[in-house]
């Protein structure tokens, strides 16, 4: 089923994949709301997409996440789609980095706690509206981790597991539970130096929308399909391959 004539909340939509999602969903006639920590980035995104509704907050902070959810309840009770996209990542050596535990907490709060919290708080309005969906954005790294991302791998793997459980627990409800596993995408994440295998954000999001329209619930984008097969056939080889890139 295509997502049309909907009110969609996309976390982390001020740049990169999130911004491209905002662009493509707005182009299909949807109302799109996004949040980000940076008001400046949100305002730049809104200049590109004048119909985009913005809200500044840090969803990794419990109080700000809850305030955002309450604002949605009051101002956009027709919301029927939640896309948990916002994420942060630290490239570190766990034992050598003196601030690794602080970075762990920051990543887990944003990448794991916040999406679960938003799902819980927004579920009452999502479920009462037609054509409702919860879409969790993860990565092919849930199958085999990159050693430079000790916490990102772990948080996304937890979301992968949580999504499977949520889908089963809500299988009798009229709400779609979708996971989208992205490959390397050319976004500001890579600070102007994306890997050669990176695909464009436009291509990645287009493939996501095509798969949603085909009623797929665990969507592997691009080379994540290959990584998944490698992981199933030889986990050790897949681990070596992903860490040789």
N, C-alpha and C positions, 0 to 999 in steps of 0.2 A: 504493500500500500504506500502510495506517495504521501508525503507530509505536505499538505496544502491547506490554506486558510486556517492556519494554526497560530497560536501564541507560543513562541519558543524561547526558552531561557538557555543561553549558552555561556558557561563560565569561561573566563579567560579569552574573551573574543576581541581584544583590542589589537591583536597582531597575529601573524602566523596562521596556523591551521584554523584557529578560532575565528579570526577575522574573515577568512575565506568561507567558512561555514556560514557566518552572518551574511556575507555577500550573496551566496548562492540561495540561501533560504529566503532572503528578502526578494531576490529576483523572481522567486516562485509565488510571490504574493503573501508571504507570511509576515506576521508581526514578530520582530526579534528583539530580545532584551539581552544585554550582556553586562558582565561585571568584570572589574579588574582592579588591581591595587593602584595602578597609575592613572590618575585623572587626566594627565597630559596625553597619554596614549589613547585613552578613551575618547577624548575630544578630537584627536587626529582621526581616529576611526570613524567618528560621527561626521567629520568633514567629508570623508570618502563616501559614507553611506548616510545621507541625511535622515533617512527613516529609522535608523538604528536608535534604540532606546538604551541609555547608558546608566550605570549605577556604580559608583566608586566604593570599593570595600576590599578588605583582605579576608577571603573566605577561610584562610588558615587560622584566623582568630575567631574563637567560638562566638563571642558577642556580636561581631560584625557579620558573621555568617547567619546568625539567627535574626539579626536586624534586617538583612537582605531578604530572607525568607518571609518575615512578617510584612515587609514592604510589598512583596509580591502578592501575598494573601489579600492585602487591602486594595492595592492599585491594579493588579492584573489577576483577578480570581478566575479568569477564563484560561489561564495557562494550562496547556495540555501536553507540552513536551519539555523535558529537562535533559540537557546535554552536559554531562560532567566532563569538561575538557581541560580546565585550568590545571597546570602542573608546573613545578619547579624541579630543577635537577642540579646536583653538585657532582662535579668530576673530581674525585678525591681518592687518595690512598687512606683507607680507614685507620690504620694504626699510626701512620705518619702525620696525619692532619690533627693538630692540637684542638680543633673545634669540631671534630667529626660528630660528637654527640649532639651538639647544638644544631648542626646541619641536619642530622637524622631527624630530630624533633620537628624542625621546620618543614622538611620534606613530607614526613608522615602526616602532619597536620593539614597540609594543603592537598597532597596527592591521595590520601586515604581517608582521613577523618572527615574532611569537608564534603566530599561527594556523598558519603554515607549519611552524614547529618542532613544534607539538603534533600536527599531522597526521603528520609524519615519525615522531615517537617513539611515538605511540599506534597507528599503523597495524598493527603486529603483533598487538595484542589485538583491534582492531576487525575485522580480516579473518578471524580464526579464529572469530568469533561470528556466529550467524545474524542475518539482517535488519539488516545493518550499513549505516550512513550517515555521510557527512561532509557537514555543512551549513554553508556559509559565508554569513554575513550581510553584505550590502553595501547599496547605495543606488542610487536612480535617478540620482544624481550621477555614476555611472560613465559615463553617456551624455553629460552636459553639466555642467561644473563650476560651482559657486558661487564667486565670486571672494573671498568672505570666508573660505573654507576651503582655503587653498593646499595643505596637506599631507593633509588628510582625503580630498579628491577623489583625489589621486594614489595614496594607499595603497589606497583601496577599488578604484580602477581596476586596480591591480596584482593585487589579490585576484581581481577579476573575470576577468582574463586568466589567472591561475594556475589558477583553478577550471576554466576551459575546457580547459586543457592537461591537468590532472590527470584530468578526466573521460575524455579521449581515451586517455591512457596507461593508465588502469585499466579500459578498457571490457571487457576479458575477465575481470575479477575480479567476485566476488559482493559488490560494495559500491556503494551509491548515492552519487553525487556531485551535490549540490544547491546551487544558489545562490538566496538569497532577497533580492530587491532591494526595500527598504522606501521608502515615501514619507515625508513629514513626519508624525511621530507625536507625540501629546501625552504627553510624558514629562518627568521632572525635568530632562532635557537643556536644556529651554527656560526653566528657572528661573521657572516660574509665568506665563510670557508666550508661549504657543505661537501660531504663526500660525493664522489662521482656517481654512486648508485642512488643518490637522492632523487626523488620524483618531485614534481611541482605540487604546491598546495592545491592548485586548481584541479589537477588530475586526481589527486588523492580524494578530495571531497566529492568530485563528480562520481568516482567509483563507489564511494560510500552511499551516495544518494541512489545510484542505480541498484545497489544491493538491497537497500532498505525497501525500495519499490518492489523487489522480488520476494519480500517477506523473509529475508534471511535474518537470523538472530545473532549469529557469531560471524562477524564479517572480517575476513582477512584481506587486507588491501595490498596490492602489488606483490612484492617478493616475500611478504609474510607467508603466502601460500607455500612457497618453496621451503622457507625456513621451517614451517610446521612439518612438512614431509621429511626433511632432513632430521628433525628432532625425533620424529616417530621411528625412523629407520636406525639412526645412530646418534643418540644424545651427545656422546663425546665428540663426534665429528662436528656436529652442529655447534657445540660450544667453542671448539677451536676455530671454526669458520667465522663465526660472528665476532670473535675477538682478534681476528687477523685483519679486519677491515680498517 
